[in-house]
Every structure is written in structure tokens, then in C-alpha cells.
Amino acid sequence: MSSALEQAQDRLASYLAAEKRILDSQEYAVGHGGTARRNRRADLLQVQAGIVAVRAEIERLKPIGSRARRVTYLRPY
């Protein structure tokens, strides 16, 4: 069974592939006139929000030693 981190990385790859397909063509039609079949892809903003969420999940699931450390400086006014 794959770990939660591997599953999140797989989801991220799927989201990135979906984003590329959306950017290549949001909507397309097969056929002509009234018999044409149309296909409209998912909303780009929803897919991009999913990418952000999965990347945050991946960062949370990574072992602590492999995360980049973040330093915050506080300066009084």
C-alpha cells in the first residue's frame, strides 16, 4: 500500500496534467453543426486551488528534516 505522501504526490501529478489540458484547450467540439459533441474541461481556478491544497498537504506530510526552514523576523514599530 502506498503512503499518504505518495498518494498526495500522485494527486498533484494528476492536477498538474489536468491544468495543462485546460490551458491547452478549455473547450472543444467534435463534429459539425447540430450534431457536434462538445466537451468543456473543469474550471481552471478550481484545479489551481486543488494544486495549492495538495502542495500544502505534501509539505505537511514530508518528514520534518526534509522541509525548508522558515525564519520570521519581527520588528517593533
Kinemage of the C-alpha trace (Angstrom):
@kinemage 1
@onewidth
@group {chain A} dominant
@subgroup {mainchain}
@vectorlist {calphas} color= white
{ca met a 1} P 0.000 0.000 0.000
{ca ser a 2} L 1.336 3.411 -0.866
{ca ser a 3} L 1.875 6.011 1.787
{ca ala a 4} L -0.177 9.160 2.191
{ca leu a 5} L 2.752 11.187 0.838
{ca glu a 6} L 2.916 9.067 -2.340
{ca gln a 7} L -0.847 9.370 -2.809
{ca ala a 8} L -0.652 13.153 -2.436
{ca gln a 9} L 2.199 13.290 -4.967
{ca asp a 10} L 0.103 11.222 -7.412
{ca arg a 11} L -2.839 13.616 -6.921
{ca leu a 12} L -0.535 16.568 -7.571
{ca ala a 13} L 0.665 14.974 -10.816
{ca ser a 14} L -2.964 14.461 -11.878
{ca tyr a 15} L -3.865 18.054 -11.034
{ca leu a 16} L -0.869 19.358 -12.995
{ca ala a 17} L -1.814 17.220 -16.005
{ca ala a 18} L -5.402 18.497 -15.807
{ca glu a 19} L -4.176 22.090 -15.601
{ca lys a 20} L -2.080 21.574 -18.737
{ca arg a 21} L -5.044 20.102 -20.638
{ca ile a 22} L -7.232 23.026 -19.567
{ca leu a 23} L -4.594 25.556 -20.615
{ca asp a 24} L -4.185 23.808 -23.985
{ca ser a 25} L -7.911 23.880 -24.718
{ca gln a 26} L -10.714 24.772 -22.331
{ca glu a 27} L -13.477 23.604 -24.669
{ca tyr a 28} L -13.585 21.679 -27.921
{ca ala a 29} L -16.163 20.222 -30.298
{ca val a 30} L -16.204 17.013 -32.336
{ca gly a 31} L -18.362 17.134 -35.443
{ca his a 32} L -20.206 19.962 -37.169
{ca gly a 33} L -23.445 21.832 -36.699
{ca gly a 34} L -26.253 20.485 -34.546
{ca thr a 35} L -24.717 17.016 -34.280
{ca ala a 36} L -21.439 18.282 -32.821
{ca arg a 37} L -20.470 16.938 -29.430
{ca arg a 38} L -18.909 19.482 -27.105
{ca asn a 39} L -16.595 18.857 -24.215
{ca arg a 40} L -15.763 21.517 -21.648
{ca arg a 41} L -12.985 20.861 -19.187
{ca ala a 42} L -13.062 21.613 -15.467
{ca asp a 43} L -12.774 25.156 -14.164
{ca leu a 44} L -9.143 26.323 -14.169
{ca leu a 45} L -9.465 28.169 -10.842
{ca gln a 46} L -10.749 25.044 -9.084
{ca val a 47} L -7.889 22.961 -10.459
{ca gln a 48} L -5.326 25.574 -9.429
{ca ala a 49} L -6.850 25.713 -5.933
{ca gly a 50} L -6.510 21.927 -5.783
{ca ile a 51} L -2.845 22.212 -6.755
{ca val a 52} L -2.207 24.690 -3.938
{ca ala a 53} L -4.030 22.472 -1.429
{ca val a 54} L -2.194 19.300 -2.438
{ca arg a 55} L 1.194 21.066 -2.368
{ca ala a 56} L 0.429 22.231 1.183
{ca glu a 57} L -0.567 18.680 2.114
{ca ile a 58} L 2.692 17.322 0.656
{ca glu a 59} L 4.698 19.831 2.706
{ca arg a 60} L 2.799 18.777 5.818
{ca leu a 61} L 3.427 15.073 5.134
{ca lys a 62} L 7.152 15.396 4.421
{ca pro a 63} L 9.495 14.333 7.197
{ca ile a 64} L 10.496 17.315 9.321
{ca gly a 65} L 14.195 17.068 8.404
{ca ser a 66} L 13.463 17.495 4.677
{ca arg a 67} L 11.339 20.649 5.000
{ca ala a 68} L 12.794 24.040 4.305
{ca arg a 69} L 13.058 26.097 7.440
{ca arg a 70} L 11.244 29.380 7.522
{ca val a 71} L 12.573 32.286 9.539
{ca thr a 72} L 10.329 35.145 10.562
{ca tyr a 73} L 11.763 38.426 11.750
{ca leu a 74} L 9.663 40.655 13.982
{ca arg a 75} L 10.418 44.333 14.196
{ca pro a 76} L 8.604 46.622 16.622
{ca tyr a 77} L 7.246 49.855 15.220
